[in-house]
Amino acid sequence: MTHQKIQAGEKWGAIPMIQEHIDIIYEIIDANDYPRKDVLLPIVSRWKDGDFSRVDKDHNTIWKLQGGTIGKAYGIMSEEEERWFVIKNFKEDVLTVWLEENK
């Protein structure tokens, strides 16, 4: 999901970072004995509250936990860059939801 918000040299795949998806991930992590729950739950809690001010650092934390070697974030997209990412990578219904959430 973070690919929608971060600047990185390479990105593979994209899942819309909309409130519905954030809420689902939060519930899954919170309700289970998830590996590294102590690290992941505070990250997703920030997102749940609409705080993406550290999303590049959050991405890199998760990326490291997954053994990432390519795709390290080096910054956060501007709102315009994110808008174009959403338009390019998702269907119109996701764009509509994203626009509504980012008024």
N, C-alpha and C positions, 0 to 999 in steps of 0.2 A: 504493500500500500504506500510506503514512503516514496516510491518512485515518482508519485504524483507531485511531491512537494520538494524533492531534493535535486541538487545539481550533482551529477556524477558523469564520469567519462563513458561508462557503459551501463545499460539497464536491460534486464531481461524480464519480460512479463509485466503486467500491471493489473492491479485490483483497485477499484475505485475507493479512495479514502473518504468515505461519506459516513455520516453519523451511525447509520444502521450497521455498517460493517465494523466500525470501531466498538459499538455496543456489544455486538456478538463476540468479538475477540475478547473484550473485557470479561464478559460472562464466562467464557470458556476457561480463561486463565484463572479467574477468581474461584470458580466452582471446582477446580480440579487440582491435584497435586502436580502441577505443571513444572517441568524442569526449569530452573532459574526464575521461578515465579517472583522471587524477591527483587529481581532486576526488571522483569517484564511488566509487572502490574503497575508500578509507578509511572512507567513510560506510557502505557495505554490509558492510565488514569488522567494524565495530562491531556492526551488527545481527546478523551471523552469530555473533558472540560473545555475543549476548543483551544488548548495551548499548544501551538506548533512552533514556538520560538526556539526550540532545541531539536527540531525534527531531524536535522542533519546529524547531530550527535546521537540521537536515538537510533537512527538508521545504522550508524556505524557500530553502535553497541550490539544491536541485533545481528548485524553483518558479521561481526567478530565471533559472536556466539555460534553462528552457523558455519564458521570456518571460511568466511569470505576472503577471496584473493583479488577479485576484480569487481569494480563497482562501488568503491568507497566514495561517500559523499564528501564534497568539498564546499558546500554552501546550500542555501535555501533559495528556491525559485521565487521570483517576484510573482505577484498575483497574475500579471499578464502571461508570464511563462507557464504558470500552472493552468491557466485557462486554455492555452494552446495545447498543452499536454492532454487535458481532459477531452478537448475537441478531437484531437488526433487519435486517441487510444480507446475512447469509450463511446457507447451508443448515446443517442440524443436524450434518452430518459435519464441517464446518469448526469449529463450536462445540466438538465433541468433541475435535478436534485442539488447538484453542486452549486448552481447559481442561486438557488433558494437559500441554501445554508451559508452562502458567502455574501449576502446582501450588505 
